[in-house]
Amino acid sequence: MVETLDFASRLQRLEDESALRRLVALYGQAIDNREPELLGSLFAEDAEFGSVDGVMRAAGRTAIVDFYRGRFAILGPTFHYTHDHLLEFSADDANIATGVVTAHS
């Protein structure tokens, strides 16, 4: 089923997509430049972060930043490059989106 949106909703969707793309870009910047304060600002207080293999796991903004502070201490230079953003917005709730960002670092 194709979702039909009015002009204002379509414009809001584009603004939301732009904000999500910016969030991804800021994440790469925070990691590559070793900016824990910026990194923390990107996560909600109750955020959960983890990798598919379970090696990286943290719950809560403070724990996520602490995890990365530990990583920063042992990592060499990093360079994050994002490619496609495949975003799906909920038809039932304009505040919900899911997606996949393809990237390499």
N, C-alpha and C positions, 0 to 999 in steps of 0.2 A: 504494500500500500504506500502510495506517495503522500508525503506530508505536505499540506498546503499552509503556508504562513502568510500573514499580512506583512506589509512593508516594514512596520516598526519591529516586528518579531524577527524578520529576516535580517534587518540591520543589527539588532541585538545579537543574533547568532554570529554574524561576522565579527562583531566586537569581542564576543566571548572567545571565538576561535583565535583571534589575534592575541588576546590575553593569555590563552593557553600556550600558544607558540612562544610568547615572550617568557613565560614561566620556564619552559624547557631551555630556552637560550640562557636565561639567568642561572639555571642549575649548572650548565656547562661552565659558565664564567666563574661561578662560585667554587667549583671543584678545581678548575685549571689554575685559578689565581689564588687558591687557598684562602678563601674568604668565609670563615665559619659563620660570621654574623649574617652575611647575605644568605648563605645556605639555610640558616635557621629561619630566616624571614619567609622562605618559600614553602615551609611546612606548617600545617595546622598543629596546635598544641597536642592533639590526640592522633597525629599521623602515625602510620606504620610504614616502615621501609624494609625491603628485603629483596634478595635475589632469588631466582627460580630454584637454584641449587641449595638454597638455605644457608650459604656461607655468610652472606651479609644479612643481618636482621637487627632491627632496632624498633622500639615502640615509644612514641612521644618525641616531640621536637628536641628536647634536651638530650635524650639518648641518641637520636640521629646525629646531632652535631658532635656529641662526644665520640661516637663511632667514627665519624669522618676526621676528627682531630687525630685519632689514632692512626687512621689510614694516611693522613697527610705526613705524619712523622716518618713513615717508611716508604712512601711512594716517590718515585722520581717524577720528572715532568709528565704532565698529562695534557692531552689535547682532545676535547670532545667535539665531534662533528655530527650534527643531526641532518637527517635526510627528509624522509616523508613523515607527515603527521596524518594519521588516519583516525579522524574523530567522528564519533557518533553521539548525537545529542538525543536525550530521551524525549519522546513525543508526549510523555505524561508529566514530566517535571523539567522545566527550563533550567533548573539549577543542577541537573545531573548530566554528565557527559562521560563517556568512556573512550578509550582509544589505544593506539599503538604508535610509538615513535620509533622509526628505524634510525639507527645511529651506529657509530663506531668511535672508539677512543683508544 
